[in-house]
Amino acid sequence: MHGYGIMQALAEKTDGRERILPGTLYQSIARMVGAELVEERDPPEGDASAGPRRRYYRRTAFGLAVAKAESERLRMLLAMAVSEDIVTEPAQ
């Protein structure tokens, strides 16, 4: 996925409640590339929007492992918050 696509997907998946500005996104992508969490990839076959300036990224195996570990950490924190009546059980 390319940077602009990431911004669009975030807005869509959160019904517009979350968004990320381009400068923040591209700094984050650069850090994730440096940490080998994501890597550049070739554009998908037949992508009409692919141009020389558009860069595409994919998660690495290491990036997936880190995302899973962080998701589990957040799941545990949410469970603690629910058990302490800080937040209600999230909707499924």
C-alpha positions as CSV (number, residue, x, y, z in Angstrom):
1,M,0.0,0.0,0.0
2,H,1.2,3.5,-0.7
3,G,1.2,6.4,1.9
4,Y,-1.9,8.1,0.6
5,G,-3.7,4.7,0.6
6,I,-2.7,4.2,4.2
7,M,-4.2,7.6,5.2
8,Q,-7.4,6.7,3.3
9,A,-7.6,3.2,4.9
10,L,-7.2,4.6,8.4
11,A,-9.9,7.2,7.9
12,E,-12.2,4.5,6.4
13,K,-11.6,1.9,9.0
14,T,-12.3,4.4,11.8
15,D,-15.2,6.1,10.2
16,G,-13.2,9.2,10.0
17,R,-12.5,9.4,13.8
18,E,-8.8,8.9,13.3
19,R,-6.5,10.5,10.7
20,I,-2.8,11.0,10.2
21,L,-1.2,13.9,8.6
22,P,1.2,13.3,5.7
23,G,4.3,14.6,7.5
24,T,3.6,12.4,10.5
25,L,2.9,9.4,8.3
26,Y,6.0,9.6,6.1
27,Q,8.2,10.2,9.2
28,S,6.7,7.1,10.8
29,I,7.1,5.1,7.6
30,A,10.8,6.1,7.4
31,R,11.3,5.0,11.0
32,M,9.5,1.6,10.3
33,V,11.6,1.0,7.2
34,G,14.8,1.7,9.3
35,A,13.6,-0.7,12.0
36,E,12.8,-3.3,9.3
37,L,9.1,-3.4,10.3
38,V,8.1,-2.5,6.7
39,E,9.8,-2.5,3.4
40,E,9.4,-0.9,0.0
41,R,7.8,-3.1,-2.6
42,D,6.9,-2.9,-6.3
43,P,3.5,-1.5,-7.2
44,P,0.8,-4.0,-7.8
45,E,0.2,-5.2,-11.3
46,G,-2.0,-2.9,-13.3
47,D,-2.1,-0.1,-10.7
48,A,-3.0,2.9,-12.8
49,S,-2.1,5.3,-10.0
50,A,1.4,4.0,-9.7
51,G,3.9,6.7,-10.7
52,P,7.6,7.3,-10.2
53,R,7.0,9.2,-7.0
54,R,4.6,6.8,-5.4
55,R,6.2,4.3,-3.1
56,Y,4.5,1.1,-1.9
57,Y,5.2,-0.7,1.3
58,R,4.5,-4.0,2.9
59,R,4.9,-5.3,6.4
60,T,7.8,-7.6,7.0
61,A,7.6,-10.9,9.0
62,F,9.4,-9.1,11.8
63,G,6.9,-6.2,11.5
64,L,4.0,-8.7,11.8
65,A,5.5,-10.3,14.9
66,V,5.9,-6.8,16.5
67,A,2.3,-5.9,15.6
68,K,1.0,-9.1,17.1
69,A,3.0,-8.5,20.3
70,E,1.8,-4.9,20.6
71,S,-1.8,-6.0,19.9
72,E,-1.6,-8.5,22.7
73,R,-0.2,-5.9,25.1
74,L,-3.0,-3.5,24.2
75,R,-5.6,-6.3,24.6
76,M,-4.3,-7.0,28.2
77,L,-4.4,-3.3,29.0
78,L,-8.0,-3.1,27.7
79,A,-9.0,-6.1,29.8
80,M,-7.5,-4.4,32.9
81,A,-9.4,-1.2,32.1
82,V,-12.7,-3.2,31.6
83,S,-12.2,-5.1,34.9
84,E,-11.7,-1.9,36.8
85,D,-14.8,-0.3,35.2
86,I,-12.6,2.3,33.5
87,V,-14.2,1.5,30.2
88,T,-17.1,-0.7,29.1
89,E,-16.7,-3.9,27.1
90,P,-15.8,-2.9,23.5
91,A,-18.5,-3.6,20.9
92,Q,-17.7,-6.6,18.6
